[in-house]
């Protein structure tokens, strides 16, 4: 429940601060917070055993909800990127001169690729077209692991946004700390979710089959007896 309160509170505060429609730039933080917090973050929480609001829903339905939310997230992220790029062009400002801008570009690309990777995991016909021969279980582990890396990139980009001139001029130090805490909270929750869900599976896959010790000891004992008789 706390995770969803953070979603609503952080999204509402960022939308209120940006006040969409007040300027062209205002749509950039608005679209990005909807993309990465209201949609992507909530899309990841669908599979969280403690925070999901879809606990009693079947796995295929959870996958569908996750897919829809991430499609919306990618769409909003691309639109948010177009807005800030167009806004800088109108004002004759250089592009990708800050770490936030550069990582923002990388983040949007990685999020789009990650979303397509989810389709590869879900649809067998797509795997056949691409010639992917890995099993579905292995692909799920890869998708979850890469998803954690991509979401870490998302969080880093969001953190850098909190240091931007626009945001620091809009809020005081207390609200800034609260926003920083919200973003950090998201990172910790998703990291714990992916590690606790998929790390045991990778360990089980890496453990070799146990050797039948009893049979081996019996054979060695019989061979020793035969040697003594000879």
CORKASUL-V99925 format. One record per residue. RES is the residue in one small letter. PHI is phi in whole degrees, -180 to 180 (NA if undefined). PSI is psi in whole degrees, -180 to 180 (NA if undefined). Layout:
<<RES | PHI | PSI> <RES | PHI | PSI>>
This chain:
<<x | NA | -39> <x | -60 | -40> <x | -60 | -40> <x | -75 | -31> <x | -64 | -41> <x | -61 | -41> <x | -59 | -52> <x | -65 | -46> <x | -66 | -48> <x | -67 | -44> <x | -63 | -46> <x | -62 | -42> <x | -66 | -43> <x | -66 | -38> <x | -66 | -42> <x | -63 | -41> <x | -67 | -42> <x | -75 | -34> <x | 51 | 75> <x | -55 | 132> <x | 103 | -16> <x | -71 | -24> <x | -162 | 170> <x | -66 | -41> <x | -61 | -32> <x | -58 | -24> <x | -76 | -20> <x | -66 | -58> <x | -65 | -31> <x | -65 | -50> <x | -67 | -38> <x | -69 | -38> <x | -71 | -33> <x | -68 | -38> <x | -66 | -52> <x | -95 | -20> <x | -107 | -58> <x | -68 | -30> <x | -108 | -62> <x | -65 | -49> <x | -59 | -46> <x | -68 | -32> <x | -66 | -32> <x | -76 | -35> <x | -69 | -15> <x | -55 | -35> <x | -96 | 3> <x | -78 | 126> <x | -69 | -26> <x | -99 | -32> <x | -111 | -7> <x | -69 | 140> <x | -92 | 4> <x | -118 | 45> <x | -62 | -42> <x | -92 | 13> <x | -92 | 147> <x | -67 | 158> <x | -59 | -46> <x | -59 | -37> <x | -67 | -39> <x | -61 | -42> <x | -62 | -41> <x | -65 | -45> <x | -61 | -44> <x | -59 | -42> <x | -66 | -46> <x | -63 | -46> <x | -62 | -37> <x | -75 | -29> <x | -65 | -44> <x | -64 | -39> <x | -62 | -47> <x | -63 | -41> <x | -61 | -47> <x | -65 | -39> <x | -65 | -43> <x | -65 | -43> <x | -64 | -41> <x | -63 | -37> <x | -67 | -43> <x | -62 | -40> <x | -61 | -50> <x | -70 | -34> <x | -66 | -45> <x | -67 | -38> <x | -64 | -42> <x | -67 | -37> <x | -65 | -41> <x | -63 | -34> <x | -96 | 11> <x | 53 | 42> <x | -103 | 145> <x | -70 | 152> <x | -97 | 148> <x | 56 | 45> <x | -96 | -10> <x | -115 | 162> <x | -64 | -35> <x | -64 | -44> <x | -67 | -42> <x | -68 | -48> <x | -68 | -29> <x | -63 | -43> <x | -62 | -48> <x | -62 | -40> <x | -63 | -47> <x | -62 | -40> <x | -65 | -47> <x | -65 | -38> <x | -64 | -40> <x | -65 | -44> <x | -65 | -41> <x | -63 | -39> <x | -64 | -41> <x | -66 | -36> <x | -62 | -35> <x | -63 | -37> <x | -66 | -37> <x | -63 | -40> <x | -66 | -39> <x | -78 | -41> <x | -103 | 119> <x | -68 | -37> <x | -63 | -32> <x | -72 | -36> <x | -65 | -37> <x | -67 | -40> <x | -64 | -42> <x | -82 | -9> <x | 74 | 28> <x | -79 | 123> <x | -107 | -2> <x | -70 | 151> <x | -71 | 161> <x | -62 | -40> <x | -63 | -42> <x | -66 | -41> <x | -64 | -36> <x | -64 | -41> <x | -65 | -44> <x | -62 | -42> <x | -66 | -42> <x | -66 | -41> <x | -67 | -47> <x | -66 | -32> <x | -63 | -39> <x | -64 | -41> <x | -64 | -45> <x | -65 | -41> <x | -68 | -32> <x | -63 | -38> <x | -66 | -40> <x | -60 | -48> <x | -62 | -42> <x | -62 | -43> <x | -64 | -40> <x | -66 | -40> <x | -60 | -44> <x | -65 | -32> <x | -65 | -33> <x | -68 | -21> <x | -92 | -1> <x | -67 | 155> <x | -60 | -39> <x | -61 | -48> <x | -72 | -43> <x | -65 | -25> <x | -82 | -12> <x | -96 | -26> <x | -128 | 159> <x | -86 | 177> <x | -67 | -33> <x | -69 | -46> <x | -65 | -34> <x | -63 | -44> <x | -64 | -39> <x | -64 | -42> <x | -65 | -41> <x | -61 | -41> <x | -65 | -37> <x | -64 | -44> <x | -66 | -41> <x | -64 | -39> <x | -60 | -43> <x | -60 | -44> <x | -63 | -44> <x | -66 | -42> <x | -62 | -47> <x | -70 | -38> <x | -62 | -45> <x | -65 | -37> <x | -64 | -49> <x | -68 | -43> <x | -65 | -46> <x | -70 | -27> <x | -85 | -40> <x | -111 | -19> <x | -63 | -44> <x | -60 | -33> <x | -69 | -40> <x | -68 | -34> <x | -68 | -40> <x | -65 | -36> <x | -70 | -27> <x | -90 | -7> <x | -86 | 124> <x | -71 | 159> <x | -67 | 139> <x | -67 | 144> <x | -85 | 132> <x | -67 | 94> <x | -65 | -37> <x | -63 | -46> <x | -66 | -38> <x | -65 | -42> <x | -68 | -36> <x | -67 | -40> <x | -66 | -41> <x | -67 | -37> <x | -66 | -41> <x | -66 | -39> <x | -66 | -37> <x | -65 | -41> <x | -62 | -43> <x | -63 | -37> <x | -65 | -42> <x | -65 | -40> <x | -66 | -36> <x | -73 | NA>>
